[in-house]
Amino acid sequence: MRTRFRYRISAVSLALACAGSIATGAQQPSPLHGLLSRTSAEFPGKVGIWVKHLGTGETAGVRDTEIFNSASVIKIPVLVLAFQMADAGALNLDERILIRKEDIRGGSGIFRHHDPGLQPTLRDVLMQMVITSDNTATDLAIARVGGVARVNAWLKESGYIDGQRLVQTTGELFAKYSSLGPGDDRNGKTNADRSYWLGEITPRSVGIMLEAIEKKTIASAAACEAMLRMMRAQQAGARRLPHFLSVPVAHKTGDFPPVLANDVGIVYARSGPIVVSFLGNAITGNYGEAEDRIGRFAQQLVEYFDK
């Protein structure tokens, strides 16, 4: 327990970080803020963006304190909590987990394509939750860390409660979608009905959590490096943050086509690491083109900082 508390980011710390960002935003708009504003105006949907260069501290945001549908980005706090618990000895990442038929979830991931009886390690489960956004792995991980209520209690203890919330498991979410009739507006539910969201996040809050992972202040150095390795091995979102970049990116996507495409992560530019939260909700038009716009933004962002 003492280990977990040592890594806790207090509500006061988060409030100070937010206050600093607000103060910056109150000044004359910077060229960086101008880039974010243009990107937001051109994106075919509702956009929230938060950016921080960890070398210079330059920060900017657009709608960065507004609540967005997280989709699978909310899996990041589940990951962090699992590694904190492993640091404290409350979880064993080498434990073998039996995947039963009733554990299988639809949607993204690879475990659903295997026969029941597979026994990956908990570390493997966390890896698949990140790199293929595996929903079977996600619900297994949520159960291992104590359930939805425990994840949200931890977010509150750590100062993130106003910016991140796990609404439900993936199994509960897909059961709701499965119960919809032919005449129900599925995209409308995804866009505006929070009871049909996997989670809620603000761009700034998830960005601050990513910053803590990169700075290795939210868990042990070894745990943070393991989380970063997982995000660097990301198999989804190739048309988003990494699309037009030649530098490494550690990131986590969130998807609900055709109306939601999120990507958050750390871009390892030559000038130093850049934390980027890009949340694209209520998308209209071509989904692939919306993804490309996220990639073009990341390219322009790196060019801005590396000039």
N, C-alpha and C positions, 0 to 999 in steps of 0.2 A: 504493500500500500504506500509506503514512504516513497518508493521509486516512482510510482505514478504521480504522486503529488509534486515531486521535484520537477517533473516535466510540464506541469500544468501552466497554461497561459491564463492569467487572471482576467476577469472582466475589466479591471482597471487598466491593465496593459493594453487590452484590445481597444478600450475607449480612447486611450492616449494615442494609439496608432491611427484610429479613425479621425480623431480631432486634428492630428497633424495633416492628414490628407485633406480634410475639409478646409483647413486654413490655407493650404496650397491652392485648392480650387477657388478660394475667394479672391485670390490675386488676379492680375491681368492674365487672361488665358495664354498658356505657353504654346509653342509650336507642337509639343507632344499632345497637348489637349486638343489642338486643332486637328491633328491626324486622327485622333479618336472620334472627334465630332463628325468629320467628313466620312469616316468609315461607317459610323452609326447611321448617318443620313442616307448613305448609298445601299445599305444592307436591306434586303427585301423581307423585313420582319422587325420584331422588337428586339433591341440589342442592349446588353449591358456589358461594359468593358472596364477592367481595372488592370493597370500596368505599373510595375515598379522595377527600376533597374537597381539591382542589389549592390552594385559597385558605387554608383553615384548617389543613390537614394531618390533620383528623380521619379516622380509619381504622377499619374493622371488617371481620371476615371470619368465615365459617362454612364449615368444611371447605375452607379456602382453600389449604391445602398438599397436599391429596389430588389424585391423578392422575385426570383425567376424559377421556372420549373427546372429542376436540376437534372432530371433523368438520371443517368448512371454516374454523374459527377459526385453525387452524394455517397458513393462508395468509398471516396477518399477518407472521410472520417471513420468509417468502419475499419479501413486498413490501418489508420493511425492508432485507433484504440486497441486493435489486435496486437500491434507491435509494442505498445506501452504495456499491455498485460503480459506479453512474453518477456519484456524487460524485468517485470516485477515477479516473474516466476508463476504467474497465474494461468498462463497458456504455454503449451509445448508445441512449437512449430513443426517438430518432427513427428507429432502424433499422426497416426494413420486414421483417416475418416472413411467409413463405409458409406458409399452412395447407394441408397436404396431406390427402388422404383418410385416410391412416393416423394423422394427428394428432388426428382427431376423437374426442372422448370423450362418453360418455353422461351422464345426470344433468342437473344444473343448467347454465344458461348459454345463450348465443344463437349462438355460433359453429357449433354442430352443425346449426343450421337453415340455414346458408349453403352454397352450392356450394363444393367444394374450389377452392383458388386465391386465396381472399381474402388480402390482404396488409396487415393492420393494423400500426401501429407497435408497438414494444415497450411504449410508454406506454399505448396502447390495450389491449394484452393485459393489462397490470397492472390497468388500470381495470376490465375485465370480470371479472378474477379476484376483484376486490373487490365490485363493485356488483351483479353477477348471479351471483357465485360460480362463474363459468364454469370447468368442469373441463378443457376443451380449453386454455383460457388458462393454467390452473394448471400443467399438465404442460409447456407451452411455457416458462413462466416458470421452473419448477424446472430445466429443462434449461439455460436461459440463465445461471442463477446457479451452475451446476456440478453439479447433481444432488442427490439426497437426502443422500448422505454429506457433501457440502459444506455444505448447510444445517445439518446437525447438528454439523459441526465448528465452524461459525460460532457456533451457539448455545452450544457449550462454551466457545469463546474469549471470548464475551461474557458468560458467567456465568449462562446460562439453562438449562444442560443438565439440572439436576434438576427443572425445571419445564416444559420444552417439548421435544418431539421429533417430527420428521416421520418417520412409520413407513414410508411408501411413496408412490408416485405415485398419482393417481386411476385411471390405467389399470390399475395392478397391483391396486388395491383392488377395482375393479369386475370384474376377471377372476376374483377369488376368489369374489365373490358369484355370478357367473354360473355357476360350477362347482358350486354347491350344488344338491342334489336337492330334490324336492318335500317330502320328509319332514324336511329339515334345519331347525333353528330359526334363521331369519335374525335375528330380533330378539334372540335369546340371544347370537348372535355379536356383534351391535352393542353389546350391553350389557356383555359380560364377556370377550370374546376379543380381546386387543389386537392379534393378527395380522390382525384385520378392522377395524382403526381406521386412519383416514388419519393421525392424529396423536394425541399425548398432551400434555395441558397441565394446569397447576394454575391456579385462578382468580387467585392472587396474582401468579404469574410473568407471565401475559399482561397483567395489570393494570399491573405495573411497566413493561412494554414500552410500553403505551399512554401511560403517564405520560411516558416519555422522548420519545415522539413529540410529545405536546402541549407539553412543555417545550423541544422542539427541541434535545435533547442527544444523540440517537442517530444523527442525520445532519445535513446542512446545514439551515439554516432554510428554504431554498427547497424542499428535498426533503421535509422534515417537513410543510410547508404543503401540498405536492402530495398527500401521503398522506392528510392530513386532509380535503382537498377530495374525494378519492375516497370516503372513508368517509362524508362528509356526503351524498354522492350515492347512498347505498345504496338499492337497489331491492327488497331482500328484508326480511323480518322486520318488516313494518308493524304486526303485532299484538304485537310484543315491546317493546323499550325505548321506541320513539317513540310507541306506540299512544295513550296518554292525555296526551301532553305537548304543550305549546304553545311549547316552547323547542327550539333546534336539537340534533340528536344526530348524532355521527359514530360509526358502528358497523360491526361485521362479525358476520354470523350464521354459525351452523353447524347443519346440518339432517340428520336421518336419520329421517323420519317412519316409524312413529308413536311412536318411542321416544326421540328425542333432539331437543332444541331449545335451542341455545345463543345467547347474544347478549352481545357485549362492546363497550364503546365509551366515549365521552366525552359526557356530558350537559352542555350549556352553560346551566346554571341562572343565575338572576339573581345569586345569591350567588357564582358562580364555577364553573369547570369541575369536574365530578365524574367520576372514572373508575369505571366499573362493569363487573365481570366476573360474568356470571350463566350458569352451566353447568347445564343440566337434562338429566340422563341417566336411562335406565331408566324412562321415563314410562309410566304406566298411565292408562287413561281417555281422555277426549276430548283430542285433540292441540290443537285450537284454544283450548280452555279453559286448557290449560297455557300456551300462548303469552300469553293474556290475563293470566295471573297474573304473568308477567314484566313486562308493561306496567303493571299495577297497582302492582307493587313500585317501578318507576321513578317513577311518579306520587307514591307515598308518600315516596320518597326525596327528590324535589325539594321536596315540601311540608315535609319535615323540615328541610332545609337553608335553605330560603327563608322560613321562618316569621318 
